[in-house]
Amino acid sequence: MRFGHCDPAGIVFYPRYFEMLNALVEDWISQGLGVDYAQLLGPRRVGLPSVSLAADFKRISRMGDVLRQRLAIAKLGRTSLALSISFDGEDGQRVAFEQVLVCTSLETHKPQPFPDDLRAALELAAQQQE
């Protein structure tokens, strides 16, 4: 955790966790799944907005703490993806998220099936975590 993540009380300001969550998901799609996130949103015009997001804050984090981020596919549908995500410290889980993303067209903003390359990568990732 960095200085900029903390509030005047010296603990991580909770909205920063949501920024870290978004960065984790973007990196997971690009680096973990091998599908360029910037290309999805840019030239391919494929959106992955959050339609549901729940957070359970278990413990505080302070500047200098190192958190391990874990991400698992909870459910893969035709147009949606449910993720279970946690940020863990040495003393256990700090925050747990349940997030649902929906694949949309950035032209119409309506749900659409995942592109073939993204679906294949998601299916492989789901199989590997079993």
C-alpha positions in Angstrom: 0.0 0.0 0.0 1.3 3.4 -0.9 1.0 6.8 0.7 -1.6 7.9 -1.9 -3.8 5.0 -0.9 -4.2 6.2 2.7 -6.5 8.7 4.4 -5.5 11.1 7.2 -6.1 8.3 9.7 -3.2 6.4 8.1 -5.3 3.5 6.7 -6.3 2.7 3.1 -9.2 4.9 2.1 -11.8 2.4 0.9 -12.4 3.8 -2.6 -8.8 3.0 -3.4 -9.6 -0.7 -3.2 -12.1 -0.2 -6.0 -9.4 1.4 -8.1 -7.1 -1.5 -7.4 -9.8 -3.9 -8.2 -10.4 -2.3 -11.6 -6.6 -2.3 -12.3 -6.4 -6.0 -11.3 -9.3 -7.0 -13.7 -7.7 -5.0 -16.6 -4.3 -6.6 -16.0 -5.9 -10.1 -15.7 -7.6 -9.7 -19.0 -4.5 -8.4 -20.8 -1.8 -10.3 -19.1 -3.5 -13.3 -17.6 -5.9 -14.1 -20.4 -3.8 -12.7 -23.2 -6.6 -10.5 -24.6 -5.5 -6.8 -25.0 -7.9 -4.8 -22.8 -7.1 -1.5 -24.5 -7.9 -3.1 -27.9 -11.2 -4.5 -26.6 -12.4 -1.1 -25.5 -10.8 0.9 -28.3 -10.9 -0.5 -31.8 -13.0 -3.6 -31.0 -15.6 -1.5 -29.1 -16.3 -4.2 -26.6 -17.2 -3.1 -23.1 -17.0 -5.0 -19.8 -18.9 -2.8 -17.4 -19.6 -3.9 -13.8 -23.3 -4.5 -13.2 -23.0 -5.8 -9.7 -20.3 -5.2 -7.2 -20.2 -6.2 -3.5 -17.4 -5.5 -1.1 -16.8 -7.0 2.4 -14.1 -5.1 4.3 -12.6 -7.5 6.8 -9.4 -5.7 8.2 -7.7 -2.4 7.7 -4.6 -1.9 5.6 -1.9 0.6 6.2 0.9 2.2 4.2 3.6 -0.3 3.6 1.4 -3.4 3.8 1.8 -5.8 1.0 -1.4 -7.4 -0.3 -1.8 -10.5 -2.5 -4.6 -10.1 -5.0 -6.6 -13.3 -5.9 -9.1 -13.6 -8.7 -11.3 -16.6 -9.5 -14.1 -17.1 -12.0 -17.3 -17.9 -10.1 -19.5 -18.2 -13.1 -19.2 -17.8 -16.8 -22.3 -17.1 -18.8 -23.0 -16.2 -22.4 -22.8 -12.5 -21.9 -21.7 -12.2 -18.2 -18.9 -13.1 -15.9 -19.0 -13.4 -12.1 -15.7 -13.0 -10.3 -14.6 -13.6 -6.7 -11.7 -11.4 -5.8 -9.8 -11.0 -2.5 -6.9 -8.9 -1.3 -5.1 -10.7 1.4 -2.4 -9.5 3.9 -0.2 -11.5 6.2 -2.9 -11.6 8.8 -5.6 -12.9 6.4 -8.2 -11.4 4.1 -8.5 -7.6 4.1 -11.3 -7.2 1.5 -13.4 -9.6 -0.6 -15.3 -8.6 -3.7 -18.1 -10.3 -5.7 -18.2 -8.6 -9.1 -20.3 -9.3 -12.2 -19.2 -7.9 -15.6 -21.3 -7.9 -18.7 -20.0 -8.0 -22.2 -21.5 -5.1 -24.2 -21.2 -3.4 -27.5 -19.8 0.1 -27.0 -21.9 1.2 -30.0 -25.3 0.1 -28.7 -24.5 -0.4 -24.9 -26.5 -3.6 -25.0 -25.3 -7.0 -23.9 -23.6 -9.2 -26.5 -21.8 -12.6 -26.4 -18.1 -12.5 -25.4 -15.9 -12.3 -28.5 -14.5 -15.8 -29.5 -10.9 -15.1 -28.3 -12.1 -13.8 -24.9 -14.5 -16.6 -24.4 -11.9 -19.2 -25.2 -9.4 -17.5 -22.7 -12.1 -17.3 -20.0 -13.1 -21.0 -20.5 -9.5 -22.1 -20.3 -9.0 -20.0 -17.1 -12.1 -21.5 -15.6 -10.9 -25.0 -16.4 -7.4 -24.3 -14.9 -8.8 -23.1 -11.6 -10.9 -26.3 -11.0 
